[in-house]
Amino acid sequence: MKLFKRSKDKTPKRKGLKFILLGVIISYLFLAAVNVGMDYTSSDEYCQSCHVHTEADAAWKLSPHYDNGSGIQVHCVDCHLPPKGEGHLWAKIKHGANDAYAMYFTDTDKINWEAKSDPDIAIDFTYMNGCQKCHTNLFPSTLSDEGGDSHLHYQNNLETITCLNCHITVGHYDENNIHAHNTNFGVETTEIKEIFTEATDVTEFVNFIEKIPGTSVSFDMVAIPAGSFEMGSPDSEPLRGTNESPRVKVNLSEFWMGKAEVSWDEFLAFFAETSSQGHASDEKVETEEILEGVDAITGPTAPWGAPDQGWGKGPRPAITMSHYAAEVYCEWLSIKTGKKYRLPTEAEWEYACRGGKDTPYFFEGSPKDYTNKGFMKSIFGAKTEIIEEYAVYSMNSQMKTQEPSFVQENPFGLLNMSGNVWEFTGDFFSDDAYSQYSGEVTDPKGPEDGTEYVVRGGAFDSDAIELRSANRDQTQTERWLVTDPQMPKSIWWYSDSKNVGFRVVCEKE
């Protein structure tokens, strides 16, 4: 009887063991399948089957992550996913879902791949712990002194600098991206049609074409009539900024303003002449110390990298120069032409931008309709009719500057007052600048002192909110020089600002 009971007792145990064994086998097969699937979907070939950007593969094979002396190849997932155990699976699911959606529900021909190589955008799908997994020693014996300074600068600024800021091309080569002193910048030659011997003689207050003596460069100046306007925005203006009030009644004298932003043709004429004089340095010269004659002008040193970002020069707006460089350019232009050129005041800029209008833009429309911010706009999109005729901004710029002919004029005949690039003014920035005025003012010049300057107009990467005529922002000198490894940092070029330029004003004597 006991033996019979033992036999019955063993039967459930054997069945239990079978189920456990079966579960182990199924789990093993499942995990093996998952592992095979993970490996397969992490291969370069699989990545490229969804990422219909053939140039990315070609650029990768030209980069030091593929073609190098050690023979080591870095693959897609090594950079674009974190290491296993550090959020690898979640990142794979997140990016995979996003890529699948883009593949099947968007027009991939319209994806701006060039813009995705911008460090500010690339950081969303490139992982620094992936870089650090391989590059464990930032100070190898083969590192140059300049490289050592740069890596030390990185270690001291981990919250503001990533590997991508300096090494954006190590994964996908870009011949236009230079992370070094660009000693060849500005030496390009273009077809010379005519060398001007004299500046334009202006005897009446009308539009004129200025000619820069000794060069073949000319540019349009627009006569802006004297007038009055309300500077700032009313409380009723949608999406306004708090630093745009209280509104101030401003009276302005007549002046000339550049029809478009200072172009590369214009700025490089200055760069070529002043830097060729042997005066290039990184010591500021105060305006009152500048002597008469072009030979006294200290010009920019060689820039760090490619200031034009590879987008082209010519009539495109000059960018990445510092506020100080823009001021010195105006001094040089004044000496060359015998006129008084300078940066516009904030009041002059807004008056010229409005062109007699008191609405959010000098063209029709509301910021609430044009903005691309908000959940509903991300689904259904923003209104672009009208605004894209007058402004180069995030919705039509392809995330780079455009030539002046891209847009139509404002009521005063000026181009790109809204968008393309932010523009320097001569005024120091203050959040409460308008409250410092007492009643009605004439030809105001802003606060008497400060550390940063007002910039206006928005840029190619701006939302429509920033393109409003009253919108105000400021230079950010420290932030715009984060990745400049030089000690001291350049006074002529911003290493981390590619959406700011300027236009000139000429005073009527």
TORVEXVEX-58422 format. One record per residue (C-alpha): residue number from 1; x, y, z. Coordinates in nm, 2 decimals. Example, Ala and Ser with C-alpha at 12.3 -4.5 7.8 and 13.67 -1.06 7.14 Angstrom:
<vovos>
  nr      X      Y      Z
   1   1.23  -0.45   0.78
   2   1.37  -0.11   0.71
</vovos>
This chain:
<vovos>
  nr      X      Y      Z
   1   0.00   0.00   0.00
   2   0.28   0.24   0.08
   3   0.46   0.15  -0.24
   4   0.15   0.23  -0.44
   5   0.11   0.56  -0.27
   6   0.47   0.65  -0.34
   7   0.42   0.58  -0.71
   8   0.12   0.81  -0.72
   9   0.31   1.08  -0.53
  10   0.59   1.09  -0.79
  11   0.36   1.14  -1.09
  12   0.28   1.51  -1.02
  13   0.64   1.59  -0.95
  14   0.75   1.44  -1.28
  15   0.48   1.64  -1.46
  16   0.59   1.95  -1.28
  17   0.95   1.89  -1.38
  18   0.85   1.84  -1.74
  19   0.66   2.18  -1.74
  20   0.96   2.35  -1.58
  21   1.19   2.20  -1.83
  22   0.95   2.30  -2.12
  23   0.93   2.65  -1.98
  24   1.31   2.67  -1.96
  25   1.34   2.55  -2.32
  26   1.07   2.80  -2.44
  27   1.23   3.08  -2.25
  28   1.57   3.00  -2.39
  29   1.43   2.98  -2.74
  30   1.25   3.31  -2.69
  31   1.55   3.49  -2.55
  32   1.77   3.34  -2.83
  33   1.51   3.47  -3.08
  34   1.51   3.81  -2.91
  35   1.89   3.82  -2.91
  36   1.90   3.72  -3.28
  37   1.64   3.99  -3.36
  38   1.83   4.25  -3.16
  39   2.15   4.17  -3.34
  40   1.98   4.17  -3.68
  41   1.80   4.50  -3.62
  42   2.12   4.65  -3.49
  43   2.32   4.58  -3.81
  44   2.43   4.86  -4.04
  45   2.24   4.70  -4.33
  46   1.91   4.70  -4.13
  47   1.96   5.06  -4.02
  48   2.01   5.16  -4.38
  49   1.71   4.97  -4.50
  50   1.49   5.22  -4.31
  51   1.71   5.53  -4.31
  52   1.67   5.62  -4.68
  53   1.95   5.87  -4.66
  54   2.21   5.72  -4.89
  55   2.45   6.01  -4.83
  56   2.48   5.91  -4.46
  57   2.63   5.57  -4.56
  58   2.88   5.74  -4.79
  59   2.97   6.00  -4.54
  60   3.02   5.73  -4.27
  61   3.26   5.54  -4.50
  62   3.47   5.86  -4.54
  63   3.48   5.93  -4.17
  64   3.75   5.82  -3.92
  65   3.50   5.59  -3.76
  66   3.52   5.38  -4.07
  67   3.84   5.46  -4.25
  68   4.13   5.48  -4.00
  69   4.47   5.34  -3.93
  70   4.36   5.09  -3.66
  71   4.11   4.91  -3.88
  72   3.84   4.95  -3.62
  73   3.49   5.03  -3.75
  74   3.23   5.20  -3.54
  75   2.88   5.10  -3.64
  76   2.54   5.28  -3.64
  77   2.42   5.16  -3.30
  78   2.76   5.23  -3.14
  79   2.68   5.60  -3.17
  80   2.30   5.62  -3.21
  81   2.21   5.39  -2.91
  82   2.35   5.39  -2.56
  83   2.56   5.09  -2.45
  84   2.37   4.78  -2.33
  85   2.27   4.81  -1.97
  86   2.25   5.19  -1.99
  87   1.91   5.24  -2.14
  88   1.99   5.05  -2.46
  89   1.66   4.87  -2.50
  90   1.43   5.16  -2.42
  91   1.63   5.38  -2.66
  92   1.60   5.12  -2.93
  93   1.22   5.10  -2.89
  94   1.18   5.47  -2.89
  95   1.40   5.54  -3.19
  96   1.27   5.24  -3.38
  97   0.91   5.35  -3.33
  98   1.00   5.70  -3.45
  99   1.19   5.57  -3.75
 100   0.90   5.33  -3.85
 101   0.65   5.62  -3.83
 102   0.87   5.84  -4.05
 103   0.93   5.55  -4.29
 104   0.56   5.47  -4.35
 105   0.37   5.80  -4.27
 106   0.60   6.08  -4.39
 107   0.75   6.19  -4.71
 108   1.11   6.09  -4.66
 109   1.22   6.30  -4.96
 110   1.13   6.61  -4.76
 111   1.35   6.52  -4.45
 112   1.62   6.79  -4.40
 113   1.91   6.56  -4.34
 114   2.16   6.84  -4.35
 115   1.98   7.01  -4.06
 116   2.00   6.68  -3.86
 117   2.38   6.71  -3.85
 118   2.36   7.02  -3.64
 119   2.49   6.94  -3.29
 120   2.18   7.08  -3.12
 121   1.96   6.84  -3.32
 122   2.20   6.54  -3.34
 123   2.24   6.52  -2.96
 124   1.88   6.38  -2.96
 125   1.99   6.06  -3.13
 126   2.36   6.04  -3.05
 127   2.47   5.92  -2.70
 128   2.78   6.05  -2.52
 129   2.81   5.74  -2.31
 130   2.86   5.55  -2.64
 131   3.15   5.79  -2.71
 132   3.29   5.74  -2.36
 133   3.27   5.36  -2.38
 134   3.54   5.36  -2.65
 135   3.72   5.68  -2.57
 136   3.81   5.61  -2.21
 137   4.13   5.81  -2.22
 138   4.08   6.18  -2.32
 139   4.45   6.25  -2.29
 140   4.64   5.99  -2.49
 141   5.01   6.04  -2.55
 142   4.95   6.11  -2.92
 143   4.72   6.41  -2.84
 144   4.85   6.75  -2.95
 145   4.88   7.04  -2.71
 146   4.59   7.21  -2.88
 147   4.38   6.89  -2.84
 148   4.47   6.86  -2.48
 149   4.36   7.22  -2.42
 150   4.03   7.14  -2.59
 151   3.97   6.82  -2.39
 152   4.05   7.00  -2.07
 153   3.80   7.27  -2.17
 154   3.54   7.00  -2.23
 155   3.60   6.84  -1.89
 156   3.56   7.17  -1.72
 157   3.23   7.24  -1.90
 158   3.05   6.91  -1.90
 159   2.71   7.07  -1.85
 160   2.74   7.29  -2.17
 161   2.96   7.10  -2.41
 162   2.91   6.76  -2.56
 163   3.15   6.55  -2.78
 164   2.94   6.66  -3.08
 165   3.02   7.03  -3.05
 166   3.38   6.96  -3.17
 167   3.36   6.61  -3.33
 168   3.03   6.63  -3.52
 169   3.20   6.49  -3.84
 170   3.38   6.19  -3.69
 171   3.08   5.97  -3.77
 172   2.97   6.13  -4.09
 173   3.24   6.32  -4.28
 174   3.16   6.67  -4.39
 175   3.44   6.85  -4.59
 176   3.28   7.19  -4.50
 177   3.30   7.14  -4.13
 178   3.64   7.25  -4.00
 179   3.73   7.23  -3.63
 180   4.05   7.43  -3.65
 181   4.18   7.77  -3.74
 182   4.06   7.84  -4.09
 183   4.36   8.02  -4.24
 184   4.22   7.99  -4.59
 185   3.89   8.16  -4.51
 186   3.83   8.47  -4.72
 187   4.10   8.40  -4.98
 188   3.85   8.28  -5.24
 189   3.85   8.49  -5.56
 190   3.54   8.59  -5.75
 191   3.50   8.74  -6.09
 192   3.58   9.11  -6.06
 193   3.36   9.33  -6.28
 194   3.47   9.67  -6.17
 195   3.70   9.82  -5.90
 196   3.54  10.13  -5.76
 197   3.77  10.42  -5.70
 198   3.52  10.64  -5.51
 199   3.23  10.60  -5.28
 200   2.89  10.71  -5.39
 201   2.83  11.08  -5.37
 202   2.50  11.14  -5.20
 203   2.36  11.49  -5.21
 204   1.99  11.44  -5.13
 205   1.79  11.21  -4.90
 206   1.70  10.93  -5.14
 207   1.78  10.56  -5.18
 208   2.13  10.50  -5.32
 209   2.38  10.23  -5.40
 210   2.69  10.25  -5.19
 211   3.02  10.16  -5.35
 212   3.32  10.05  -5.14
 213   3.63  10.20  -5.29
 214   3.91   9.96  -5.38
 215   3.67   9.67  -5.42
 216   3.40   9.56  -5.66
 217   3.14   9.54  -5.38
 218   2.83   9.76  -5.37
 219   2.51   9.74  -5.17
 220   2.17   9.92  -5.15
 221   2.08  10.18  -4.89
 222   1.72  10.27  -4.82
 223   1.61  10.62  -4.71
 224   1.40  10.58  -4.40
 225   1.18  10.89  -4.34
 226   1.16  11.06  -4.00
 227   0.85  10.97  -3.80
 228   0.69  10.86  -3.47
 229   0.58  10.52  -3.35
 230   0.49  10.32  -3.04
 231   0.79  10.10  -2.95
 232   0.70   9.77  -2.79
 233   0.39   9.56  -2.80
 234   0.04   9.62  -2.66
 235  -0.09   9.38  -2.38
 236  -0.34   9.25  -2.64
 237  -0.07   9.12  -2.88
 238  -0.07   8.73  -2.88
 239   0.24   8.56  -2.75
 240   0.42   8.88  -2.66
 241   0.72   8.90  -2.43
 242   0.71   9.08  -2.09
 243   1.02   9.28  -2.19
 244   0.83   9.45  -2.47
 245   0.65   9.69  -2.23
 246   0.56   9.95  -2.13
 247   0.51  10.09  -2.48
 248   0.71  10.41  -2.55
 249   0.62  10.70  -2.79
 250   0.94  10.74  -3.00
 251   1.03  11.02  -3.24
 252   1.30  10.94  -3.49
 253   1.51  11.15  -3.73
 254   1.55  11.03  -4.09
 255   1.83  10.79  -4.16
 256   1.95  10.54  -4.42
 257   1.94  10.16  -4.36
 258   2.09   9.87  -4.55
 259   1.83   9.72  -4.77
 260   1.95   9.37  -4.67
 261   2.18   9.23  -4.40
 262   2.55   9.28  -4.45
 263   2.65   9.01  -4.70
 264   2.96   8.79  -4.71
 265   3.08   8.99  -5.01
 266   3.07   9.30  -4.80
 267   3.22   9.16  -4.49
 268   3.49   8.97  -4.67
 269   3.60   9.29  -4.84
 270   3.66   9.42  -4.49
 271   3.83   9.10  -4.37
 272   4.06   9.08  -4.67
 273   4.18   9.44  -4.64
 274   4.22   9.47  -4.27
 275   4.37   9.13  -4.20
 276   4.61   9.18  -4.49
 277   4.76   9.49  -4.32
 278   4.93   9.28  -4.06
 279   4.73   9.43  -3.78
 280   4.52   9.12  -3.69
 281   4.51   9.06  -3.32
 282   4.29   8.96  -3.03
 283   4.31   9.29  -2.85
 284   4.02   9.52  -2.86
 285   4.07   9.88  -2.97
 286   3.82  10.13  -2.84
 287   3.64  10.33  -3.10
 288   3.79  10.66  -2.99
 289   4.14  10.51  -3.02
 290   4.10  10.43  -3.39
 291   4.30  10.68  -3.59
 292   4.21  10.81  -3.93
 293   4.28  10.59  -4.23
 294   4.22  10.22  -4.30
 295   4.57  10.12  -4.19
 296   4.47  10.20  -3.84
 297   4.18   9.95  -3.84
 298   4.27   9.62  -3.67
 299   4.09   9.34  -3.85
 300   3.97   9.00  -3.76
 301   4.20   8.71  -3.70
 302   4.14   8.38  -3.88
 303   3.81   8.22  -3.77
 304   3.77   7.89  -3.59
 305   3.60   7.66  -3.84
 306   3.39   7.76  -4.14
 307   3.18   8.07  -4.05
 308   2.96   8.03  -4.35
 309   2.88   7.67  -4.24
 310   2.93   7.55  -4.60
 311   2.60   7.72  -4.70
 312   2.78   7.96  -4.94
 313   2.89   8.32  -4.92
 314   2.82   8.59  -5.18
 315   2.50   8.77  -5.11
 316   2.40   8.55  -4.82
 317   2.42   8.73  -4.48
 318   2.75   8.72  -4.31
 319   2.72   8.53  -3.98
 320   2.92   8.42  -3.67
 321   3.11   8.74  -3.64
 322   3.10   8.90  -3.29
 323   2.92   9.22  -3.20
 324   3.27   9.38  -3.17
 325   3.36   9.27  -3.52
 326   3.04   9.42  -3.65
 327   3.12   9.76  -3.48
 328   3.47   9.76  -3.63
 329   3.33   9.68  -3.97
 330   3.11   9.99  -3.94
 331   3.42  10.20  -3.85
 332   3.61  10.06  -4.15
 333   3.32  10.13  -4.38
 334   3.29  10.48  -4.25
 335   3.66  10.55  -4.33
 336   3.63  10.39  -4.67
 337   3.32  10.58  -4.78
 338   3.36  10.91  -4.59
 339   3.01  10.86  -4.44
 340   2.90  10.78  -4.08
 341   2.80  10.41  -4.07
 342   2.70  10.23  -3.75
 343   2.47   9.96  -3.61
 344   2.11  10.07  -3.58
 345   1.96  10.16  -3.24
 346   1.69   9.93  -3.11
 347   1.43  10.20  -3.18
 348   1.55  10.26  -3.54
 349   1.54   9.89  -3.60
 350   1.19   9.84  -3.48
 351   1.06  10.15  -3.66
 352   1.22  10.03  -3.99
 353   1.09   9.68  -3.94
 354   0.73   9.80  -3.88
 355   0.73  10.01  -4.19
 356   0.44  10.22  -4.05
 357   0.24   9.92  -3.92
 358   0.13   9.88  -3.56
 359   0.04   9.51  -3.60
 360   0.25   9.21  -3.47
 361   0.41   9.18  -3.82
 362   0.45   9.43  -4.11
 363   0.24   9.18  -4.30
 364  -0.10   9.03  -4.22
 365  -0.16   8.76  -3.97
 366  -0.15   8.66  -3.61
 367   0.13   8.49  -3.42
 368  -0.12   8.23  -3.29
 369  -0.19   8.13  -3.65
 370   0.18   8.12  -3.76
 371   0.34   7.96  -3.46
 372   0.44   7.60  -3.49
 373   0.45   7.55  -3.12
 374   0.18   7.34  -2.93
 375   0.04   6.99  -2.96
 376  -0.23   7.07  -3.21
 377   0.02   7.25  -3.44
 378   0.25   6.95  -3.43
 379  -0.03   6.74  -3.57
 380  -0.21   6.97  -3.81
 381   0.07   7.22  -3.88
 382   0.08   7.60  -3.87
 383  -0.04   7.85  -4.12
 384   0.24   7.95  -4.36
 385   0.06   8.15  -4.63
 386   0.17   8.52  -4.64
 387   0.45   8.48  -4.37
 388   0.67   8.27  -4.60
 389   0.66   8.54  -4.86
 390   0.83   8.79  -4.63
 391   1.04   8.58  -4.38
 392   1.30   8.31  -4.38
 393   1.22   8.11  -4.07
 394   1.20   7.75  -3.95
 395   0.91   7.65  -4.18
 396   1.07   7.74  -4.51
 397   1.45   7.80  -4.46
 398   1.57   7.44  -4.48
 399   1.75   7.54  -4.16
 400   2.01   7.77  -4.32
 401   2.04   8.13  -4.43
 402   1.90   8.23  -4.77
 403   1.98   8.51  -5.02
 404   1.79   8.84  -4.99
 405   1.59   8.76  -5.31
 406   1.42   8.47  -5.12
 407   1.16   8.72  -4.97
 408   0.96   9.03  -5.06
 409   1.02   9.38  -4.92
 410   0.85   9.53  -4.62
 411   0.66   9.87  -4.66
 412   0.99  10.07  -4.64
 413   1.16   9.85  -4.91
 414   1.38   9.65  -4.67
 415   1.44   9.28  -4.70
 416   1.46   9.02  -4.42
 417   1.37   9.24  -4.13
 418   1.19   8.94  -4.01
 419   1.39   8.62  -4.01
 420   1.70   8.49  -4.19
 421   1.94   8.60  -3.92
 422   1.90   8.79  -3.59
 423   2.05   9.14  -3.62
 424   2.28   9.32  -3.38
 425   2.18   9.67  -3.26
 426   2.40   9.92  -3.09
 427   2.19   9.92  -2.77
 428   2.28   9.75  -2.45
 429   2.02   9.50  -2.35
 430   1.80   9.54  -2.04
 431   1.47   9.36  -1.97
 432   1.32   9.68  -1.84
 433   1.48   9.92  -2.09
 434   1.14  10.07  -2.18
 435   1.05  10.16  -1.83
 436   1.37  10.36  -1.80
 437   1.23  10.62  -2.05
 438   1.04  10.91  -1.91
 439   0.75  10.99  -2.14
 440   0.80  11.06  -2.51
 441   1.16  11.03  -2.63
 442   1.35  11.14  -2.94
 443   1.62  10.92  -3.10
 444   1.68  10.70  -2.79
 445   2.00  10.50  -2.77
 446   1.90  10.25  -2.49
 447   2.07  10.20  -2.15
 448   2.40  10.38  -2.09
 449   2.58  10.05  -1.99
 450   2.54   9.68  -1.99
 451   2.72   9.35  -2.08
 452   2.51   9.22  -2.37
 453   2.35   9.39  -2.67
 454   2.00   9.38  -2.82
 455   1.94   9.15  -3.12
 456   1.62   9.17  -3.32
 457   1.42   9.00  -3.60
 458   1.45   8.63  -3.55
 459   1.63   8.39  -3.78
 460   1.61   8.09  -4.01
 461   1.57   7.86  -3.72
 462   1.31   8.07  -3.54
 463   0.95   8.01  -3.47
 464   0.70   8.27  -3.60
 465   0.67   8.41  -3.25
 466   1.03   8.54  -3.26
 467   0.96   8.72  -3.59
 468   0.72   8.97  -3.44
 469   0.83   9.33  -3.49
 470   0.84   9.40  -3.11
 471   1.03   9.08  -3.02
 472   1.35   9.14  -2.83
 473   1.65   8.92  -2.74
 474   2.01   8.96  -2.65
 475   2.36   8.85  -2.74
 476   2.49   8.56  -2.52
 477   2.86   8.60  -2.54
 478   2.96   8.33  -2.29
 479   2.72   8.07  -2.44
 480   2.83   8.16  -2.80
 481   3.19   8.10  -2.72
 482   3.16   7.77  -2.53
 483   3.34   7.55  -2.78
 484   3.61   7.81  -2.86
 485   3.92   7.64  -2.71
 486   4.15   7.94  -2.75
 487   4.28   8.12  -2.45
 488   4.18   8.40  -2.45
 489   3.87   8.33  -2.66
 490   3.83   8.52  -2.99
 491   3.69   8.87  -2.98
 492   3.61   8.85  -3.35
 493   3.42   8.53  -3.40
 494   3.15   8.34  -3.21
 495   3.22   7.96  -3.22
 496   2.86   7.87  -3.13
 497   2.64   8.12  -3.31
 498   2.54   8.08  -3.67
 499   2.21   8.26  -3.68
 500   2.32   8.62  -3.60
 501   2.43   8.89  -3.84
 502   2.38   9.26  -3.88
 503   2.28   9.54  -4.11
 504   2.41   9.90  -4.12
 505   2.26  10.24  -4.07
 506   2.41  10.56  -4.23
 507   2.35  10.89  -4.05
 508   2.23  11.19  -4.24
 509   2.48  11.47  -4.17
</vovos>
